[in-house]
Amino acid sequence: MSTLNRLQKRLSRQGIETYYENNTYHFNQNQVEAKVLLPESLPLEEKAVQQLLDLAAVRVPGSDAKVCQARATPDFHPGTTAPVGSVVATTEDLVIPAAIGTDINCGMRLLTTGLSYEEANSQKEALVQQLKNVLLLDQRNVPVTPQSFSALFDEGLAVWLQELPRQGIWQQADFSRMYAELNAVLSTHAVKAHSRYAPEAFFEQREIIRPASLGTVGSGNHFVELQIVDTIFDRHAAYAAGLREGDILIMIHTGSRDVGFYVGQRWSDKAKALWPATEKYPASGLFGLTAEHAREYLLAMGVAARYAWANRIVLTELVRSKWQKVFEQDKSRLLVDLSHNIIFPEQGMNLHRKGATPARAGELALIPGSMGNYSYLVMGKGHSDWLWSCSHGAGRSVRRQEMRSKALKPPENHGLPWQCITLKSERLREEAPSAYKPITPVIQGFRMS
């Protein structure tokens, strides 16, 4: 019996109808439908399927608001409540806070450096030490003011830059470059925010504030990574992006840190508290917000989203300051910054992406592999059936808890100069390449879709 037939039988016992066609799983449970784009060579987990169908079934008693479509990308795997790699479109008057969780606006940015591998490698030891100091040993000086935080949340990134004090990291920063690079930060216009939903500590009566999380990467699979352009598939697109084989790039993957947790947890709790007392709680633990509560949530989410964008900007400037110190030059340039854990109002719906990247037609997107495999800079197709989205990576195949008990083996690095630098040895096990699915089938799946 084939793997698919066995899976169909197991899901059928749970009342889930399944069929597979053109790299796509189709699921139906009690007239609730969902689709997963997944090459047959990659595993499909029952828990993730049920979580996706639970998302597709979210309703709020007394409201006509509903989920319109539920999709998943090839890095699909179970999450705490909602599956990672999911994209859920709802009517404009419905949001599901748990569908994106607390790591709000987790995302990635990619920068060119203007240096080749040979040039960078000649200063590897000095560069590693400088980056370790500022990223891991907390040797950073990132001053902000209550006024700049008010500007960030109420007016946006450009006004935030304008209000920053010219001290610390900002003394040597190239503000004209940072202003210009805001154009490469995708979808900021779609996010509204208000400072009343931000942590009160940001507005204390102090001249300078230094938030503990601003300019930090965080735990889990977040990273700052130096990468090499290994292969170019479309030379015209690469030329337009200013990329050549052998170039060194910088990829940054992080989110809103403690601000995202502050917003996400409060609003998940609020959605549960607002559930009608006469109605049973949904077994899935997924609670929607509608009407005015939905609009308020989006403003609160926007606070965390803008903080995440600011965090990635700060990380970029910290890396640039050390790059300048080591190489006595900094020709770096932002190619793209995009979000993969956020709700965007799009196409007359609210698109909830959890571990899924916008892939609108003609826009750049990033699909990183594991630390021992390749990452891809791709161009979106704007495929409406997949809700204008693609994977945000290969997806985990082994849980972190399980990886901690495994003996660490050297990665299959395909000849790449792979090296992970961390202060916590358990991270080497948790994020080892063997914990992730292979990236090649993921990429091939999108090419065939």
JONOR-V697194 format. One line per field, one symbol per residue. ss: DSSP state (h for helix, s for strand, l for the rest). phi: phi as a letter, one per 20 degrees, with the letter a starting at -180 (. if undefined). burial: b if it has 9 or more other C-alpha atoms within 8 Angstrom, else e. Layout:
# JONOR-V697194
ss->???
phi->???
burial->???
This chain:
# JONOR-V697194
ss->llhhhhhhhhhhllllsssssllssssssllssssssllllllllhhhhhhhhhhhllsllllllssssssssssssllllllssssssslllsslhhhlllllllsssssssssshhhhhllhhhhhhhhhhhhllllllllslhhhhhhhhhllhhhhhhhllllhhhllllhhhhhhhhhhsllhhhllllhhhllhhhhlllllslllllllllllllssssssllllllhhhhhhhlllllssssssssllhhhhhhhhhhhhhhhhhlllllllllllllllsshhhhhhhhhhhhhhhhhhhhhhhhhhhhhhhhhhhhhlllllssssssslssssssllsssssslssslllllssssslllllllssssllllhhhllssslsllslllhhhhhllllllllllllllllllllhhhhhhllhhhsllhhhhhhhhhhl
phi->.fgffffgfffffendecbcblmcedcbclmedbccebgffefcdgffffffffffefcdgncegbeebccbefegafdfcdffndccddffecccgffdmdeflgaccccedndegfffffdgfffgffffgeeddmeccceccgfffgfgfecpfffggfeffeclfefdfeffffgffffeefmffeddbbffeegfffcffcfcccgfefncendmefadcecdfecdecffffffemdcgnfedcddcacelffffgffffeffffffefgfedfffffmdcecclfffffgfffgfffffffffffffgfffffffgfffdlabdfbfeaccdcbaddfblmcdeeddmbdgcfgnefbdcfeffdcedcdcdfemeffdllbbfdrenfdcfggfffeeffdgfedlnfffbddbedfffffgdggfedfffgfffffffee
burial->eeeeebebeebbeeebbbeeeebbbbbbbeebbbbbbbbeeeeeeeebbebbbbbbebbbeeeebbbbbbbbbbbbbbeebbbbbbbbbbbbbbbbbbbbbbbbbbbbbbbbbbebbeebeebeeebeebbbbbbbeeeeebbbbbebbbbbbbbbbbbbbebbeeeebbeeeeeeeebebbebbbeeeebebbbebbeeebbeeeeebbeeebbebeeeebbbeeebbeebeeeeebbeeebbbbbbbbbbbbbbbebbbbbbbebbeebeeebeeeeeeeeeebbbbbeeebbebbbbbbbbbbbbbbbbebbbbbbbbbbbebeeebebebbbbbbbbbbbbeeebbbbbbbbbbbbbeebbbbbbbbbbbbeeebbbbbeebbbbbbbbbbbebbbeebbeeeeeeeebeeeeeeeeeeeeebbbbbbbebbbbbebbeebeeee
